[in-house]
Amino acid sequence: MRYTAAPRRRDELLRRLEESGYVSSSTAAAELGVSEMTIRRDLGQLAAEGRVRRVVGGASLVDGSAAPPFELRRTEAAREKDAIARAALPLLEDAGVVALDAGTTVATLARRLPQGLTVVTHSVPVITACTGRDDLEVVALGGTFHRATRSFAGPATRAGLADLAVDVAVLSATAAGPGGAYSADPWDADTKRAMAAIADRVVLLLDHRKLEARAPMRVLGLDEAHAVVVDDQVTPAQLAMLRERCERVVVARAAEPGTPEPAGAAAPDLAARRVPGSAVP
């Protein structure tokens, strides 16, 4: 059934939220017969009325969790996440040791890592992906297990990181904007900060939905990332904001479903290094 009337559509979104505690923008758009942008506007209006909380990929109840569970997040924007993972690979070419956080986009990257790396991680999905390969070394961090993120966190995790050094930390975020990159979980934010602190370079992976979401825990400023990788669904305004603040921006081109990647495809274009005070293209 196509929900063309906004009041009826918003009532249906609220009903779904009451049932499950979380609504995905892309799933709701497909099931209600409207565009994802329409659903985002509906959720934005409901959030302005204080009836829902905007989170990455959709909305949750005001008194619900600020972040959907890992397995649900992993299926959201899968095509964009895969494109971002592919585009991030050239940024690891000269790295020997990389730290990978517990984000779902980072977990996608973990399945594509080149051989010969040492991987430092607290993420169970990343540990699983990397220990299945004989050509990778894995440093698995312990701590308190958090089911929502399927990762370890806390003082033991932070202490383990303090004794290490990595070439590149690859981080994700629940939300990002002019103020920086944010997480919905304080333990997750703490681990991301600790990874950034021991890294020579930080690479931040953001699908376009993260630039529309909000989260409370600031992880780092965008200018602290040496590169930011986004998908091609970002708006011109969002891209301009990133280029103004970030040292390097990579835009990942997502292939259409079922479209094979051309042989010998060129590496993704890297936006020019920002010169302080220069105009944003």
C-alpha positions in Angstrom: 0.0 0.0 0.0 1.3 3.5 -0.9 1.1 6.0 1.9 0.8 9.3 0.1 -0.8 11.4 2.8 1.8 12.7 5.3 -0.4 12.4 8.5 -1.3 8.8 7.8 2.3 7.9 6.9 3.6 9.5 10.1 1.1 7.6 12.1 2.3 4.4 10.5 5.9 5.3 11.3 4.9 5.8 15.0 3.1 2.5 15.1 6.2 0.7 13.8 8.3 2.5 16.3 6.0 1.4 19.1 6.3 -2.2 17.9 10.1 -2.5 17.4 11.7 0.6 18.9 13.5 1.5 15.7 12.5 2.4 12.1 14.9 2.2 9.2 14.4 5.0 6.6 15.2 2.8 3.7 13.0 -0.1 4.8 10.1 2.2 5.6 10.4 3.9 2.2 10.3 0.6 0.3 7.4 -0.7 2.4 5.3 2.5 2.4 5.8 3.2 -1.3 7.5 6.5 -1.0 11.1 7.9 -1.4 13.6 7.6 1.4 13.9 11.4 1.4 10.1 11.6 2.2 10.6 9.3 5.1 13.5 11.3 6.3 11.4 14.5 6.2 8.6 12.7 8.1 11.1 11.5 10.8 12.6 15.0 11.0 9.1 16.4 11.6 8.4 13.8 14.3 11.7 14.5 15.9 11.0 18.3 15.9 7.8 17.5 17.8 9.8 15.5 20.3 8.1 12.2 19.4 11.1 10.3 18.1 14.9 10.5 18.2 16.8 10.7 14.9 19.6 8.1 14.7 21.7 6.9 11.9 19.6 5.2 9.3 16.3 6.1 10.8 14.7 6.9 14.1 14.2 5.3 17.6 11.7 6.0 20.4 12.7 9.0 22.5 13.2 6.7 25.5 14.8 4.0 23.5 18.4 3.1 22.7 20.3 5.8 20.7 21.8 3.2 18.4 20.3 0.1 16.7 22.0 -3.2 17.3 25.0 -4.3 15.2 23.2 -6.9 13.1 20.5 -4.4 12.0 23.1 -1.7 11.3 25.2 -4.1 9.2 22.3 -4.6 6.7 21.7 -0.9 6.3 23.2 0.9 3.2 25.2 -2.2 2.4 26.0 -1.1 -1.1 27.4 2.2 0.1 29.4 0.6 2.8 31.0 -1.8 0.4 31.9 1.1 -1.9 33.4 3.0 1.0 35.4 0.0 2.0 36.8 -0.4 -1.6 37.7 3.3 -1.8 39.5 3.2 1.6 41.9 0.4 0.5 44.4 2.7 -1.3 44.8 4.7 2.0 46.3 1.6 3.6 48.8 0.8 0.9 51.9 1.9 2.9 50.6 0.7 6.3 52.0 -2.2 8.2 49.8 -2.0 11.4 46.2 -0.9 11.3 43.6 -0.4 14.1 40.0 -1.2 13.1 37.1 -0.1 15.3 33.7 -1.8 15.8 31.7 0.0 13.1 29.8 -2.0 10.5 31.5 -0.1 7.6 34.9 -1.0 9.1 33.8 -4.6 9.4 33.1 -4.5 5.7 36.6 -3.2 5.1 38.1 -6.0 7.2 36.8 -8.5 4.7 38.8 -6.8 1.9 42.2 -6.1 3.7 45.3 -6.7 1.7 47.7 -9.4 2.8 50.6 -8.8 5.2 48.9 -6.4 7.6 48.8 -6.6 11.4 45.3 -5.8 12.6 44.6 -4.3 16.0 40.9 -4.5 16.9 38.3 -4.9 19.7 35.5 -5.9 17.2 34.4 -9.6 17.3 33.2 -9.5 13.6 36.6 -8.1 12.6 38.5 -10.6 14.7 36.4 -13.4 13.1 37.1 -12.1 9.5 40.8 -11.6 10.0 41.6 -14.8 12.0 40.2 -16.8 9.1 43.1 -15.7 7.0 46.7 -17.0 7.3 48.2 -13.8 5.7 47.1 -11.4 8.5 48.4 -11.0 12.0 45.7 -10.1 14.6 46.1 -8.3 17.9 42.7 -8.9 19.7 41.9 -6.5 22.5 40.0 -7.7 25.5 37.7 -5.9 27.9 34.0 -5.9 28.8 31.9 -7.3 26.0 29.1 -5.1 24.6 26.5 -7.0 22.7 25.0 -3.9 20.9 28.4 -3.3 19.1 29.7 -6.8 19.3 33.0 -5.5 20.7 35.1 -5.2 23.8 35.5 -1.8 25.6 36.4 -0.3 28.9 39.6 0.2 30.9 41.2 -3.1 29.9 40.7 -2.2 26.2 42.1 1.3 26.6 45.1 -0.1 28.6 45.8 -2.6 25.8 45.8 0.2 23.2 48.1 2.4 25.3 51.0 -0.1 24.9 50.6 -0.2 21.1 51.4 2.0 18.1 49.7 1.8 14.7 50.2 3.3 11.3 46.6 3.9 10.5 43.4 3.9 12.7 40.3 3.3 10.6 37.3 4.6 12.5 33.6 5.0 11.8 31.0 7.2 13.5 27.3 7.2 14.5 27.0 10.8 13.3 29.2 13.5 11.8 28.9 17.2 11.2 30.7 20.5 11.4 31.5 19.8 15.1 33.2 16.5 14.4 32.5 12.8 14.5 30.3 11.4 17.2 29.3 8.1 18.7 26.0 7.0 20.4 27.9 5.0 23.0 30.4 6.4 25.6 32.4 3.2 25.7 32.6 3.1 21.9 33.7 6.7 21.8 36.3 6.1 24.4 37.8 3.3 22.4 37.8 5.3 19.1 39.7 8.1 20.8 42.2 5.7 22.2 42.8 4.2 18.8 43.2 7.7 17.2 45.7 8.6 19.9 48.1 5.8 19.0 47.9 6.2 15.2 50.1 8.1 12.9 47.1 8.7 10.6 43.3 8.5 11.1 40.9 7.4 8.3 37.2 8.1 8.9 34.6 6.1 7.1 31.1 7.8 6.8 28.2 6.8 4.7 25.8 9.7 3.8 23.3 8.8 6.6 25.9 9.7 9.2 25.9 13.3 8.0 22.1 13.5 8.7 22.2 11.8 12.2 22.9 13.1 15.7 24.8 11.4 18.5 26.0 12.8 21.9 29.6 11.6 22.3 32.2 13.5 20.4 35.1 11.4 19.2 37.3 13.8 17.3 37.2 16.8 15.0 37.0 16.3 11.3 40.3 18.2 11.0 41.9 15.5 13.1 41.3 12.9 10.4 43.9 12.6 7.7 41.3 11.3 5.3 37.5 11.0 5.2 35.8 8.5 2.9 32.1 9.0 2.0 29.7 7.6 -0.5 28.4 9.4 -3.5 25.0 10.1 -2.0 26.3 13.0 0.0 24.8 16.3 -0.9 26.8 19.2 -2.4 26.5 21.1 0.9 27.7 18.1 2.9 30.6 17.6 0.6 31.6 21.3 0.8 31.4 21.1 4.6 33.8 18.1 4.6 36.2 19.6 2.2 36.4 22.8 4.2 37.3 20.9 7.4 39.1 17.7 6.2 42.6 17.3 5.0 41.5 14.8 2.3 38.1 13.6 1.1 37.5 10.5 -0.9 34.1 10.1 -2.6 33.3 6.4 -3.2 31.3 5.6 -6.3 28.7 2.9 -5.5 28.1 0.5 -8.4 24.5 -0.3 -9.2 23.3 -3.7 -7.9 24.5 -6.5 -10.1 27.0 -4.3 -12.0 30.4 -5.9 -12.1 33.4 -3.7 -11.3 35.4 -3.1 -14.5 38.8 -4.8 -14.7 41.6 -2.5 -13.9 39.4 0.2 -12.6 41.3 3.2 -11.4 41.6 4.0 -7.7 39.0 6.5 -6.4 39.9 10.2 -7.0 41.2 11.9 -3.9 40.1 15.5 -3.3 42.9 17.9 -3.3 44.7 18.5 0.0 43.0 21.5 1.6 45.1 24.7 1.9 44.1 26.8 5.0 42.1 29.8 3.9 41.5 28.4 0.4 38.0 28.5 -1.2 35.9 25.4 -1.2 35.4 24.1 -4.7 
